[in-house]
Amino acid sequence: MTIEGIGLIILGYLAGSIPIGLLLSKAFSDVDPRKAGSRNIGATNILRTAGKKLGALTLAGDCLKGLIPVLLALWLMRADTWICLVALAAFAGHLFPIFLKFKGGKGVATALGVYLGIAPLAVLIDAGIFFGVLLKWRVVSLSSLTAAAVMPILIAILTESKPYVITSLIIAGLIYYRHHENIRRLLAGSENRLSI
């Protein structure tokens, strides 16, 4: 254990805990995303309840919460294990933010930021899968779940890093856990569709 590594893990968690969607909604709209739509602070619910611009800004902000700590870890630590611990801390911060009594989002955008740092080519391929599913079925949660399931396979093929693969499996498992209500609605055929 190093002081730098511990510091980056703490920084990653605190960065991940920043509720970008909630802050933007309160600053630029009358919507509290915790009381509207799916009651989630992530980009999809912000888009539906507060508009496209705030939804896009939330997506970018949540993505940066995962990307910036990982880039710092890549620069300062270099070891895959430390990078993954920082990545998981940022991701966990979004899911279980200290600033919102540990009630956060579903983690897809923050995971995207993490993956942009450690496996950008995998992100490019997975983005194609995400948008393909979205255009076909117009269900964001189905696209997110599909992309989350495929990412560990892509990382295993493209990086050959065991810590990266393990991290992607943990992230995928947590994304599925946070989407349990969406999965129930998908199985029932009642999940919301996105207008394209």
C-alpha positions as CSV (number, residue, x, y, z in Angstrom):
1,M,0.0,0.0,0.0
2,T,1.3,3.5,-0.8
3,I,0.1,6.9,0.3
4,E,-0.4,7.9,-3.3
5,G,-2.5,4.9,-4.0
6,I,-4.7,5.4,-0.9
7,G,-5.1,9.0,-1.7
8,L,-6.2,8.3,-5.3
9,I,-8.7,5.7,-4.1
10,I,-10.2,8.3,-1.7
11,L,-10.2,10.9,-4.4
12,G,-11.8,8.5,-6.8
13,Y,-14.6,7.7,-4.4
14,L,-15.3,11.4,-3.6
15,A,-15.2,12.3,-7.3
16,G,-17.7,9.5,-8.1
17,S,-19.9,10.7,-5.3
18,I,-20.5,14.1,-6.8
19,P,-24.2,14.0,-7.9
20,I,-23.8,15.8,-11.2
21,G,-27.4,15.2,-12.4
22,L,-28.9,16.5,-9.2
23,L,-26.7,19.6,-9.1
24,L,-27.5,20.5,-12.7
25,S,-31.2,19.9,-12.3
26,K,-31.3,22.1,-9.2
27,A,-29.3,24.8,-10.8
28,F,-31.0,25.0,-14.2
29,S,-34.5,23.5,-13.8
30,D,-37.3,23.0,-11.2
31,V,-36.9,19.2,-11.3
32,D,-35.6,17.1,-8.5
33,P,-34.7,13.8,-10.3
34,R,-35.0,11.9,-7.0
35,K,-38.8,12.7,-7.1
36,A,-39.5,12.5,-10.8
37,G,-39.5,9.8,-13.5
38,S,-37.5,6.8,-12.4
39,R,-36.2,8.8,-9.4
40,N,-32.6,8.2,-10.5
41,I,-29.9,10.8,-10.6
42,G,-28.4,9.5,-13.9
43,A,-28.4,10.9,-17.4
44,T,-31.4,9.0,-18.7
45,N,-33.7,10.2,-16.0
46,I,-32.3,13.7,-16.3
47,L,-32.9,13.7,-20.0
48,R,-36.5,12.5,-19.5
49,T,-37.4,14.9,-16.7
50,A,-35.2,18.0,-17.2
51,G,-34.4,18.0,-20.9
52,K,-31.9,16.9,-23.5
53,K,-29.2,19.5,-22.7
54,L,-29.1,18.7,-19.0
55,G,-29.2,15.0,-19.8
56,A,-26.2,15.4,-22.1
57,L,-24.3,17.4,-19.5
58,T,-25.1,14.8,-16.9
59,L,-23.8,12.1,-19.1
60,A,-20.6,14.0,-19.7
61,G,-20.1,14.8,-16.1
62,D,-20.8,11.3,-14.8
63,C,-18.4,10.0,-17.5
64,L,-15.6,12.3,-16.3
65,K,-16.1,11.2,-12.7
66,G,-14.8,7.8,-13.9
67,L,-12.3,9.0,-16.4
68,I,-10.3,11.6,-14.5
69,P,-9.4,9.4,-11.5
70,V,-8.4,6.6,-13.8
71,L,-6.2,8.9,-15.9
72,L,-4.5,10.1,-12.7
73,A,-3.9,6.5,-11.6
74,L,-2.5,5.6,-15.0
75,W,-0.1,8.6,-14.7
76,L,0.9,8.2,-11.1
77,M,0.6,4.5,-10.3
78,R,0.8,2.6,-13.6
79,A,0.3,-0.8,-11.9
80,D,-3.0,-2.4,-13.1
81,T,-4.1,-3.4,-9.7
82,W,-3.9,0.2,-8.3
83,I,-5.6,1.6,-11.4
84,C,-8.4,-0.9,-10.9
85,L,-8.9,0.0,-7.3
86,V,-9.1,3.6,-8.2
87,A,-11.6,2.8,-11.0
88,L,-13.8,0.7,-8.6
89,A,-13.7,3.5,-6.0
90,A,-14.9,6.1,-8.5
91,F,-17.6,3.7,-9.8
92,A,-18.7,2.8,-6.2
93,G,-18.9,6.5,-5.4
94,H,-21.5,7.0,-8.1
95,L,-23.5,4.0,-7.0
96,F,-23.2,4.7,-3.3
97,P,-22.4,8.5,-2.9
98,I,-21.5,9.7,0.6
99,F,-23.2,13.1,-0.3
100,L,-26.6,11.4,-0.9
101,K,-26.7,8.9,2.0
102,F,-25.2,6.3,-0.3
103,K,-28.2,6.4,-2.7
104,G,-26.8,7.0,-6.1
105,G,-27.2,6.2,-9.8
106,K,-26.8,3.0,-11.8
107,G,-23.3,3.6,-12.9
108,V,-23.3,3.2,-16.7
109,A,-21.9,6.6,-17.6
110,T,-19.3,6.4,-14.8
111,A,-18.3,2.9,-16.0
112,L,-18.0,4.4,-19.5
113,G,-15.5,6.9,-18.2
114,V,-13.5,4.2,-16.4
115,Y,-13.3,2.1,-19.6
116,L,-12.3,5.1,-21.7
117,G,-9.3,5.3,-19.5
118,I,-8.3,1.6,-19.5
119,A,-9.6,0.2,-22.8
120,P,-10.7,2.9,-25.3
121,L,-10.8,0.5,-28.2
122,A,-13.2,-1.8,-26.2
123,V,-15.4,1.3,-25.6
124,L,-15.5,2.0,-29.3
125,I,-16.7,-1.5,-30.1
126,D,-19.1,-1.6,-27.2
127,A,-20.6,1.7,-28.2
128,G,-21.5,0.2,-31.5
129,I,-23.2,-2.6,-29.8
130,F,-25.0,-0.2,-27.4
131,F,-26.3,2.0,-30.2
132,G,-27.2,-1.0,-32.3
133,V,-29.4,-2.4,-29.6
134,L,-30.8,1.1,-28.8
135,L,-31.8,1.7,-32.4
136,K,-33.4,-1.8,-32.7
137,W,-35.4,-1.8,-29.5
138,R,-35.3,1.8,-28.3
139,V,-34.8,0.7,-24.6
140,V,-31.9,2.4,-22.9
141,S,-31.7,-0.2,-20.0
142,L,-31.5,-3.1,-22.5
143,S,-28.7,-1.4,-24.3
144,S,-26.8,-0.6,-21.1
145,L,-27.2,-4.2,-19.8
146,T,-26.0,-5.6,-23.1
147,A,-23.0,-3.3,-23.2
148,A,-22.1,-4.1,-19.6
149,A,-22.3,-7.9,-20.3
150,V,-20.1,-7.6,-23.5
151,M,-17.4,-5.3,-22.0
152,P,-15.6,-8.0,-19.9
153,I,-15.2,-10.1,-23.0
154,L,-13.8,-7.2,-25.0
155,I,-11.4,-6.3,-22.3
156,A,-10.2,-9.9,-22.0
157,I,-9.5,-10.0,-25.7
158,L,-8.0,-6.5,-26.1
159,T,-6.0,-5.9,-22.9
160,E,-5.1,-9.4,-21.6
161,S,-5.0,-7.8,-18.1
162,K,-6.4,-10.0,-15.4
163,P,-7.1,-7.0,-13.0
164,Y,-8.9,-5.2,-15.8
165,V,-11.1,-8.2,-16.6
166,I,-11.9,-8.8,-12.9
167,T,-12.8,-5.1,-12.5
168,S,-15.1,-5.2,-15.6
169,L,-16.8,-8.3,-14.2
170,I,-17.4,-6.5,-10.8
171,I,-18.7,-3.4,-12.6
172,A,-21.0,-5.5,-14.8
173,G,-22.4,-7.3,-11.8
174,L,-23.1,-4.1,-10.0
175,I,-24.7,-2.5,-13.1
176,Y,-27.0,-5.6,-13.3
177,Y,-27.7,-5.3,-9.5
178,R,-28.6,-1.6,-9.9
179,H,-30.9,-2.4,-12.9
180,H,-32.9,-5.1,-11.1
181,E,-36.1,-3.1,-11.4
182,N,-35.4,-2.4,-15.1
183,I,-34.8,-6.2,-15.6
184,R,-38.1,-6.9,-14.0
185,R,-39.9,-4.5,-16.3
186,L,-38.0,-5.8,-19.3
187,L,-39.2,-9.3,-18.5
188,A,-42.7,-8.0,-18.1
189,G,-42.5,-6.0,-21.3
190,S,-43.3,-2.7,-19.6
191,E,-39.9,-1.0,-19.7
192,N,-39.9,2.6,-21.0
193,R,-38.9,3.1,-24.6
194,L,-36.9,6.1,-25.9
195,S,-38.3,8.2,-28.7
196,I,-35.7,8.3,-31.5
